[in-house]
Amino acid sequence: MHLCWCFVWSLFYAWALAADLESSLLALASLSRLSTSTSSLADSVITVPLVAKNKGIFFNVQLGDLAVLLDLQQPDLWVPRPEALIQLYCNVSDIPGTALSSRLAALAECTSDYPYGMLYAGTTLLSDSGSTSTSSVETLIDLLGNPVSIAYPNAIVAEGEVGITTFNLSDTSEGDIILDDFAFVYVNHTNMIAGGLGLADNSRGTGFLNYFVNSETIKSHAYSAFMEYMLDNTEAAGELLLGAVNKKYFEGDFVSFPILPYTGLNSGSTLPTLLLSDLRVVNGNTSQSVSLLEQDPVPVLLDTRNSFNYFPLDVIIRLALQTNAFYNKENDEWIVKCSDVEESDAELHYQFGPLTIKAPLSSLLYASSNDTPLKFSGGAKACILNVSPSSYLGYTSLGLPFLTNAYFAVDNDGKHIALGNHNKNYTANTDFSLQSGSSKSNKSDDGASLIASGTIPFASTYNYTLSATLTINPANSSAAEAVLTKYSLASIVSGEVVVSGHSSSTVGPLKLQSSRSTSSKAMAGGAFTHWDRPGKEKLFIYVSLFIFGAFVGVVI
């Protein structure tokens, strides 16, 4: 019996060691250091520029020639292997030859204009695009061999192994910062064309923020971000502060809220969740307003990788009434006359307890998903509302339409998130290398202050009067689609929206007709497809200008 128990204990101990392998290796790899040339950074506030490559709408961090998206949903830096992008980005299903050099040569040819840069392991001969010459590409990456699957609340897939290399954090307020022996996830299976710079924390003690905490550059696993769109909402620019806030980025009140717990995801990370108490459309001319939420406060998750807001379906229906929007069944999109929104001087007010974040209603306008200009049969320009049912994700989420109108700070250690209204008079700096030496550092900036665990500078604290939890449900779009297919039919031919039905509603754009309250809750489910959807020449759409008296418990 004694020998039997010893055997069982040995099996358990071996299992525990195997289960902890990923954690221990990542933790060991993360005990790396900043370059000695940046040892004075502990006295500074590091500001990292956030800029879109090729004038895109997403916010990137430059690591030398490599760009990754700002990522609030997980803690680690991850980069896709070049081979992982061949079928995803290049649409290549069959590449002749099985040698690594053949696959990489094919990738080099089809991604000559790839916007995010490539990170190759080892030394490989690559064919230059359009010629027969070859060149050598060398990046030294130590692969540790232990598998990692990054946990996302949405449908993002990122699976690979731990690697160690040296990165160059480019053009920061303190110059280029060399990240020596930096542990990251080298992904060989993903459905995204861009990697992520994770800013969440986790129990493993790994990740991007942990790297700077270990070097005593910042006091806590915290950050803040200012993001904005320029050039008619076509170019992203912003600034990321590591472990700090700066009062120059916001105007009015700056309020700190407890981060809400969540269920449905086994990640161990702190996620930026808070409680949305109301959502209102406000007429700028009359100050009349109407609530789109009209139910209990809704837990929401902030997401910088998402160009859409995901709302409960009844909220979207009310928004469609206010903007005279048409539903595109084939692409799950809402089409609206651009000028109705742009010339309305209307605002969307996001209310969080005592704080209201104000955004122009035009912040919900998005270009056509296939980059083909749309117009109505009368010649008016057509736009898309960048909203989708929360059922398509499984939870309610505020993406870039909200975040580009707010300044936010997250204290992962103290479990608080602070919000303020975006300072419209401040323009983000996307290249600090252009500044003079005397003004390059933030040391003398009285508006900047480091975040200590449990304290976000300049922020007043608000505690919720009721408890709430963000529930991450399985994706399921069928419930929303069953409702939306009841609307009238129209079509798009050669970029022209042709309406074949007429609305039974007399509600015009931004008339702010009130609606009766509802006790319906957000439905669960969905897909994460909006940011690189393929284009189509001809679409058939359903139009929603009349609303049925009642459906699934919602009365408009």
C-alpha positions in Angstrom: 0.0 0.0 0.0 2.8 2.4 0.8 4.4 1.8 -2.5 1.1 2.3 -4.3 0.6 5.7 -2.7 4.2 6.7 -3.5 3.5 5.8 -7.1 0.3 7.8 -7.2 2.0 10.8 -5.6 4.8 10.5 -8.2 2.3 10.6 -11.0 0.6 13.7 -9.5 3.9 15.4 -9.0 4.9 14.7 -12.6 1.6 16.1 -13.8 2.0 19.2 -11.7 5.5 19.8 -13.1 4.2 19.4 -16.7 1.2 21.8 -16.1 3.6 24.4 -14.7 6.1 24.1 -17.5 4.7 27.0 -19.5 4.4 29.2 -16.5 7.9 28.6 -15.2 9.6 29.0 -18.6 7.8 32.2 -19.3 8.6 33.6 -15.9 12.3 32.7 -16.3 12.4 34.2 -19.8 10.8 37.4 -18.6 13.5 38.0 -16.0 15.4 40.0 -18.6 16.6 43.5 -18.6 16.4 46.8 -20.4 19.5 48.0 -22.3 22.0 49.5 -19.9 21.8 52.7 -22.0 18.3 53.2 -20.6 19.1 52.6 -17.0 17.9 56.2 -16.1 14.4 55.4 -17.3 13.2 54.9 -13.7 13.1 58.7 -13.3 11.0 59.2 -16.5 7.6 58.5 -17.9 7.8 56.5 -21.0 5.4 57.6 -23.8 5.1 55.2 -26.7 3.6 56.5 -30.0 0.6 54.7 -31.4 0.5 55.1 -35.2 -1.3 53.3 -38.0 0.9 52.0 -40.8 -0.2 53.1 -44.2 -2.8 55.4 -42.7 -4.9 52.6 -41.3 -7.5 52.9 -38.5 -5.9 50.6 -36.0 -3.4 51.6 -33.3 0.1 50.0 -33.6 3.3 49.9 -31.5 6.5 49.9 -33.6 9.2 47.3 -32.6 11.8 48.3 -35.2 10.4 47.2 -38.5 7.7 45.2 -36.9 4.3 46.6 -35.9 1.8 45.0 -33.5 -1.6 46.1 -32.4 -2.4 47.6 -29.0 -4.1 44.7 -27.2 -6.0 45.1 -23.9 -7.3 41.5 -23.7 -4.2 39.5 -22.9 -0.7 40.2 -21.3 1.9 39.0 -23.7 3.6 40.2 -26.9 2.8 37.9 -29.7 4.0 37.9 -33.3 2.8 35.6 -36.1 5.4 33.4 -37.8 5.8 34.3 -41.5 4.6 30.8 -42.5 1.4 31.3 -40.5 0.4 34.3 -42.7 0.8 32.6 -46.1 -2.7 31.2 -46.4 -4.3 33.8 -44.3 -2.8 37.0 -45.9 -1.6 35.8 -49.3 -4.6 33.5 -50.0 -2.1 30.8 -51.1 -3.5 27.3 -50.7 -0.8 25.2 -52.4 2.8 26.3 -52.3 5.2 24.1 -54.4 7.9 22.5 -52.4 8.0 21.7 -48.7 11.3 23.3 -47.7 11.1 26.3 -45.4 13.0 28.4 -47.8 10.3 27.8 -50.5 7.5 28.7 -48.2 9.2 31.9 -47.0 10.1 32.9 -50.6 6.5 32.6 -51.6 5.5 34.7 -48.6 8.1 37.3 -49.4 6.7 37.7 -52.9 3.1 38.0 -51.9 3.7 40.3 -48.9 6.0 42.8 -50.5 3.6 45.5 -49.2 2.7 43.7 -46.0 1.9 46.6 -43.5 3.0 45.0 -40.3 6.5 43.7 -41.1 7.9 40.2 -40.7 9.9 38.5 -38.0 11.9 35.5 -39.3 13.6 32.9 -37.2 17.1 31.8 -38.1 18.8 32.6 -41.4 17.0 32.0 -44.7 17.6 32.9 -48.3 14.6 34.8 -49.7 13.8 35.7 -53.3 13.3 39.4 -53.8 9.8 40.2 -55.2 9.9 40.5 -59.0 13.5 39.3 -59.4 15.6 36.2 -59.3 18.1 37.6 -56.8 18.3 36.4 -53.2 19.0 38.1 -49.9 19.7 36.9 -46.4 17.4 37.7 -43.6 18.6 37.0 -40.1 16.8 37.4 -36.7 18.1 35.4 -33.8 15.2 33.8 -31.9 15.7 31.2 -29.2 12.6 29.0 -29.2 12.0 27.2 -25.9 9.6 24.6 -27.4 6.8 24.9 -24.8 3.4 25.4 -26.4 1.3 28.5 -25.6 -2.4 29.2 -26.5 -3.3 32.9 -25.7 -6.7 33.1 -24.1 -9.0 35.7 -25.8 -12.6 36.4 -24.8 -13.5 36.8 -28.5 -12.8 34.5 -31.4 -9.2 35.5 -31.9 -6.9 32.5 -32.2 -3.1 32.8 -31.4 -1.2 29.6 -30.7 2.5 29.1 -30.8 5.6 28.7 -28.5 7.7 30.9 -26.3 10.6 32.6 -28.0 13.3 35.0 -26.8 14.9 37.8 -28.8 15.8 41.5 -28.7 13.3 44.1 -29.7 13.7 47.8 -30.4 10.8 49.8 -28.9 10.9 52.7 -31.5 10.6 56.5 -31.3 9.5 56.7 -27.7 9.7 59.9 -25.5 13.0 58.4 -24.3 14.4 57.5 -27.7 14.6 53.9 -28.9 14.5 51.4 -26.0 16.2 48.1 -26.4 14.4 45.2 -24.9 17.1 42.6 -24.3 16.2 38.9 -24.1 12.5 39.6 -24.3 10.1 36.7 -24.0 7.3 36.7 -26.5 4.9 34.2 -28.1 5.9 33.2 -31.7 2.6 32.2 -33.1 2.2 29.5 -35.8 -1.6 29.3 -35.9 -3.8 32.4 -36.0 -6.8 34.0 -37.7 -5.4 37.5 -37.4 -2.9 39.2 -39.8 -1.3 41.3 -37.0 0.1 40.4 -33.6 -0.6 42.1 -30.3 1.2 44.0 -27.6 -0.7 42.7 -24.5 -1.3 45.1 -21.6 -3.3 42.9 -19.3 -1.7 41.2 -16.3 -1.7 37.6 -15.2 -0.8 35.3 -12.3 2.3 34.0 -14.2 4.1 37.3 -13.7 4.9 37.6 -17.4 4.3 40.0 -20.2 5.1 43.4 -21.5 4.2 45.5 -18.4 5.9 43.0 -16.2 9.1 43.5 -18.1 9.2 47.2 -17.1 8.1 46.5 -13.5 11.0 44.0 -13.1 13.4 46.7 -14.3 11.9 49.1 -11.8 11.0 51.5 -14.7 7.4 51.7 -13.6 5.8 51.1 -10.2 2.9 48.9 -11.1 1.3 46.9 -13.9 -0.5 50.0 -15.2 -0.9 52.1 -18.3 -3.0 54.8 -19.9 -3.8 55.6 -23.6 -4.8 58.6 -25.6 -6.1 57.8 -29.1 -7.6 59.8 -31.9 -8.5 59.8 -35.5 -7.2 62.4 -38.0 -7.9 63.1 -41.7 -11.7 62.4 -41.6 -11.4 59.4 -39.4 -9.0 57.6 -41.7 -5.7 57.8 -39.8 -5.0 56.6 -36.3 -2.6 58.4 -33.9 -2.2 58.1 -30.2 0.1 57.9 -27.2 0.6 55.0 -24.7 2.0 55.9 -21.2 3.6 53.0 -19.4 2.7 53.0 -15.7 1.5 56.6 -15.7 -1.2 59.1 -16.5 -1.0 62.7 -17.8 -3.7 65.3 -17.2 -3.0 66.9 -20.6 -4.9 64.1 -22.3 -8.3 64.7 -20.7 -10.7 67.6 -20.0 -13.3 67.8 -17.2 -13.7 65.0 -14.6 -11.4 62.0 -14.4 -13.1 59.2 -12.5 -11.8 55.8 -11.3 -14.1 52.8 -11.3 -13.6 49.3 -9.8 -12.8 46.7 -12.5 -15.6 44.2 -12.8 -15.1 40.5 -12.4 -15.9 38.2 -15.4 -16.9 34.7 -16.0 -16.7 32.4 -19.0 -12.9 32.8 -19.7 -10.2 31.0 -18.0 -7.3 33.4 -18.6 -6.3 34.6 -15.1 -5.8 38.1 -16.6 -7.3 41.4 -15.4 -9.5 42.7 -18.2 -10.7 46.4 -18.6 -14.3 45.9 -17.6 -16.7 48.5 -16.2 -20.4 49.2 -15.9 -22.3 51.2 -18.6 -25.2 52.8 -16.9 -26.8 54.5 -19.9 -26.3 55.3 -23.6 -28.1 58.4 -25.0 -28.4 60.1 -28.3 -28.5 63.9 -27.8 -29.7 66.4 -30.4 -27.1 69.2 -30.5 -29.6 71.8 -31.6 -32.4 71.2 -29.0 -30.5 69.3 -26.3 -33.3 66.8 -26.4 -32.1 63.2 -25.7 -33.3 59.7 -25.8 -31.9 56.6 -24.1 -30.9 53.7 -26.2 -30.2 51.4 -23.3 -33.4 51.6 -21.3 -32.5 48.6 -19.2 -30.3 47.7 -16.2 -26.7 48.9 -16.5 -24.6 46.7 -18.7 -21.1 45.4 -18.0 -18.8 46.2 -21.0 -15.3 45.3 -22.0 -12.9 47.8 -23.6 -11.1 46.5 -26.8 -8.6 48.5 -28.9 -8.5 45.7 -31.5 -12.1 46.2 -32.4 -13.3 48.9 -34.9 -16.9 48.3 -33.9 -19.0 48.8 -30.8 -21.0 45.6 -29.8 -24.3 46.5 -28.2 -27.4 44.5 -27.2 -29.7 44.1 -30.2 -32.5 46.3 -28.9 -30.0 49.2 -28.5 -29.0 48.8 -32.1 -32.6 48.8 -33.3 -33.2 52.1 -31.4 -30.0 53.6 -32.9 -31.2 52.6 -36.3 -34.5 54.4 -35.7 -32.6 57.6 -34.8 -30.3 57.5 -37.8 -32.7 56.1 -40.4 -30.4 53.2 -41.0 -30.9 50.3 -43.4 -29.9 46.7 -42.5 -27.5 44.8 -44.8 -28.4 41.2 -44.2 -25.6 39.6 -46.2 -22.8 41.5 -44.3 -24.6 42.1 -41.1 -24.2 45.9 -41.4 -26.4 49.0 -41.1 -26.3 51.5 -43.9 -27.1 55.1 -43.4 -27.1 58.4 -45.3 -23.8 59.9 -44.3 -25.1 63.5 -44.3 -28.0 62.7 -42.0 -25.5 61.9 -39.2 -22.6 64.3 -40.1 -24.8 67.4 -40.4 -27.0 66.6 -37.4 -24.6 68.0 -34.7 -25.8 65.1 -32.6 -23.8 63.4 -29.9 -23.6 59.9 -28.3 -23.3 60.1 -24.5 -21.8 57.1 -22.7 -22.8 57.3 -19.0 -20.7 55.6 -16.3 -22.2 56.5 -13.0 -21.5 60.2 -12.5 -19.3 60.5 -15.6 -20.5 61.1 -19.2 -18.1 60.5 -22.1 -19.3 62.6 -25.1 -18.7 61.5 -28.7 -20.0 62.9 -31.9 -22.6 60.6 -33.4 -20.5 60.6 -36.6 -17.9 58.5 -34.6 -20.2 55.6 -35.5 -19.7 56.1 -39.2 -17.5 53.6 -41.0 -16.4 53.2 -44.6 -17.7 50.3 -46.7 -16.4 47.0 -45.5 -15.1 46.2 -49.0 -13.6 49.7 -49.5 -16.0 50.4 -52.4 -17.8 53.7 -52.1 -21.5 53.4 -51.6 -24.3 55.8 -52.6 -28.0 55.8 -52.6 -30.0 55.9 -55.9 -30.5 59.6 -55.5 -26.7 60.2 -55.3 -26.3 60.7 -51.6 -23.2 59.1 -50.0 -23.9 56.0 -47.9 -21.9 55.1 -44.8 -22.0 52.1 -42.4 -22.7 52.2 -38.7 -19.9 50.5 -36.9 -22.1 48.6 -34.5 -23.0 44.9 -34.2 -25.1 42.9 -31.8 -23.3 41.9 -28.7 -24.5 38.4 -29.4 -21.9 38.2 -32.1 -19.2 38.3 -29.5 -21.0 36.9 -26.5 -20.6 40.1 -24.5 -21.0 43.9 -24.8 -17.8 45.6 -25.9 -16.8 49.2 -26.5 -14.2 49.5 -29.3 -12.5 52.3 -31.1 -15.6 54.4 -31.7 -15.7 54.9 -27.9 -12.0 54.8 -27.1 -11.0 57.5 -29.6 -13.2 59.9 -27.7 -12.0 59.0 -24.2 -8.8 59.0 -22.2 -8.4 55.8 -20.1 -6.0 54.5 -17.5 -5.9 50.9 -16.1 -4.3 49.9 -12.8 -4.1 46.1 -13.1 -2.7 45.7 -9.6 -5.3 47.9 -7.9 -8.1 46.6 -10.1 -9.3 50.1 -11.1 -9.9 51.8 -14.4 -10.2 55.6 -14.9 -12.0 57.5 -17.6 -12.1 61.1 -18.8 -13.3 62.9 -21.8 -10.7 63.1 -24.7 -8.9 66.5 -24.8 -9.9 67.7 -28.3 -7.3 70.4 -28.2 -4.4 68.0 -27.9 -2.8 66.3 -30.9 -1.0 63.1 -30.4 2.8 62.9 -31.1 3.6 59.9 -33.3 7.3 60.3 -33.5 9.2 61.7 -30.5 12.5 61.5 -32.4 11.5 64.7 -34.1 11.6 66.6 -30.8 14.6 68.5 -29.6 16.8 67.0 -26.9 15.7 69.5 -24.3 12.0 68.7 -24.8 12.3 65.0 -25.5 11.9 63.7 -22.0 8.8 63.8 -19.8 10.8 64.3 -16.6 9.9 68.0 -16.4 6.3 67.5 -17.5 4.2 68.5 -14.4 1.1 66.9 -15.9 2.6 63.3 -15.8 2.5 61.1 -12.7 3.2 57.4 -12.1 0.5 55.1 -11.1 1.0 53.3 -7.8 -1.0 50.2 -7.0 -4.4 51.2 -5.9 -4.0 54.9 -6.8 -4.6 56.5 -10.2 -3.4 60.1 -10.0 -5.8 63.0 -10.7 -8.8 60.6 -10.5 -11.7 60.7 -8.1 -13.0 57.3 -7.0 -16.6 56.1 -7.6 -17.8 52.8 -6.2 -20.8 51.0 -7.7 -24.0 50.8 -5.7 -24.7 47.3 -7.2 -22.6 44.3 -7.9 -22.1 43.2 -11.5 -20.2 40.6 -13.5 -19.3 40.5 -17.1 -20.5 37.2 -18.5 -18.6 35.9 -21.6 -21.1 33.7 -23.4 -20.5 31.3 -26.3 -20.8 33.0 -29.7 -24.2 32.6 -31.3 -25.5 34.9 -34.0 -28.7 33.0 -34.9 -30.9 34.8 -32.4 -30.1 38.2 -33.8 -30.3 37.0 -37.4 -33.8 35.6 -36.8 -35.0 39.0 -35.9 -33.2 41.0 -38.5 -34.4 38.9 -41.4 -37.9 40.2 -40.9 -37.1 43.5 -42.5 -37.8 44.7 -46.0 -35.6 43.8 -49.0 -33.3 46.1 -50.9 -30.1 45.6 -53.0 -26.8 47.1 -53.8 -25.7 47.0 -57.5 -22.4 48.5 -58.6 -22.0 50.4 -55.4 -25.6 51.9 -55.4 -28.1 51.3 -52.7 -31.5 50.6 -54.3 -34.4 50.6 -51.8 -37.3 48.5 -52.9 -39.4 48.9 -49.7 -40.7 51.9 -47.7 -40.7 52.4 -44.0 -43.9 52.1 -42.0 -42.3 54.4 -39.4 -42.6 58.1 -39.4 -39.4 58.5 -37.3 -36.9 60.6 -39.2 -33.2 60.8 -38.6 -32.4 62.3 -35.1 -35.9 63.2 -34.3 -35.3 61.5 -30.9 -38.6 59.8 -30.6 -38.8 58.2 -27.2 -39.3 54.4 -26.8 -40.8 52.4 -24.1 -38.6 50.7 -21.7 -37.8 47.0 -22.0 -36.6 44.3 -19.7 -34.9 42.3 -22.4 -31.3 41.3 -22.0 -28.4 41.0 -24.4 -28.4 37.7 -26.3 -25.2 35.6 -26.4 -22.9 34.8 -29.2 -21.0 35.9 -32.3 -18.1 36.2 -34.7 -15.1 38.5 -34.9 -14.8 39.3 -38.6 -15.2 43.0 -39.2 -11.7 44.2 -39.7 -10.5 42.3 -42.7 -13.7 41.1 -44.3 -13.4 40.3 -48.1 -15.1 42.6 -50.6 -18.0 41.6 -52.9 -19.2 43.3 -56.1 -22.9 42.7 -55.7 -24.7 42.5 -52.4 -28.4 41.9 -51.4 -29.5 43.6 -48.3 -32.4 43.9 -46.0 -33.6 47.3 -45.0 -34.9 48.2 -41.6 -36.9 51.4 -41.6 -40.0 50.0 -40.0 -40.0 48.4 -36.7 -42.4 45.7 -35.6 -44.5 46.5 -32.6 -42.9 43.8 -30.5 -40.3 41.1 -30.9 -38.3 39.0 -28.5 -39.6 41.1 -25.7 -38.5 44.4 -27.2 -41.0 47.2 -27.8 -39.9 50.2 -29.8 
